[in-house]
């Protein structure tokens, strides 16, 4: 079991990143509304929102949204190299957008601060152009020459940028030239990725989607700003307005997550974002109310507290519980659902019901079928994943990000998973035992019909007396009902059963000129269960049928020896006999052997030229029912 004490759940990472981005957004907004006289905390001097240049708002919103979406991806896949690169591109976008607001502030910016902003703008703008070719060299699949692409992008554009900033003649205006050629490199790598992915539909769709989003976003900026400046013309629109083109990249990603599972993410990524947004909204509402209360006069504070206590807080708690608290499952419900999963008619339904049970109980963001790695449930990836072993027809599962991404798996979750797995395994074994019982009962009925019903019908067929024939057919029907309904009493006296069997056997042998010799030696009155009665009847009936049909015998002897421990039956005829080395057990003899072995007994056969001997031995201790 892995340690998970130092792991950070995805929603914590996302909240922290959003908080950082929100702080940067608020600082940039605060700077943007400062008056020409300089920064002040006097709100009466601040500019109105309508007086702030539109270019500044575009820069702030574009940088913030790009940062949020890229942070969202990284928070969910922190160890995924393409996700890391994409998050870095969002950070670069935030950097060149926010550093550019220095040109639009109403108050004069000190020269040192302005130079710093220019350096940050150039570094982050070029950084975006360096990162995107690296991303497309690795995603959706690694290109054959990906190390060369990455090295050329980092060393070539990176070296050019550093020389332009820190060289002997710094030239911040060259950023447009650098980004122009970087965008051309991005387009080239995107086309290469699309071409390389053309034979794999999913990779191809991802490459097309991300590639088009990136080319439209980057290409819009190139066409309106970078290309005109590079070739000595004025930009077609204000550069800060052109920043909005980069949002096409990030909105394209947000749609692609849902449609193509970009970065191996799915609809669950939206679910996590919703929960985090709900949590932040609650916090912001609390802060807003506290701020309003702080501005109220003394008497109004009491009224505000009363309204909050009786109105807002109960409503807030209701919404919070509905959105964030898990729906608990009772032990009875889990037991019923385990049984339902075990008793579904098809293997596919059983596996689907089991996965649905685990998903409802642990609420993971993903449940991924995997190759089995053990026979017991355990925690993986420091509490972010829970391994569920295969049970029956259900494959092994890896449950990832429990509680809709808000918690970690705990030892109690492992114990519960093992308990549920054990319950399902027990229910499966019980179902299998039931199925085996059904099969065995069907086999028993088939044996009874062959051995008893078949033998009696043959006896009726060969009977010459009409009234006797009718009697035997009625007895056969009675036996058939007994076989189907198992309507015999739990136990029958041995003497009564043997007397009936002796009369029946004599009646069958007489029409064929076969004399019956019946010998009974018993020292105890032993009641027999239905299974013993069926076995003895079938044994004698089948042997008598074989003597009539195959042996050519004139004499058939039955010797039964019964004591408190054992019942021995020896059947002999004086017919032609068989070669016991070459004979194969037919349906009748095979059924007799199966019956005897099912009662922990044995069956043997010897034969020579003077006849055949069948011997059966049954224990008389605790007779099976």
PyMOL commands that set and color helices and strands:
alter all, ss='L'
color gray80, all
select helices_A, chain A and resi 10-32+43-45+49-51+54-76+81-103+111-138+146-166+172-196+201-230+239-260+262-264+267-295+298-324+331-343+347-362+381-383+402-405+411-462+466-485+494-510+530-551+587-598
alter helices_A, ss='H'
color red, helices_A
select strands_A, chain A and resi 366-369+378-380+385-388+397-400+491-493+515-522+527-529+555-562+566-573+602-608+611-619
alter strands_A, ss='S'
color yellow, strands_A
deselect
rebuild
show_as cartoon
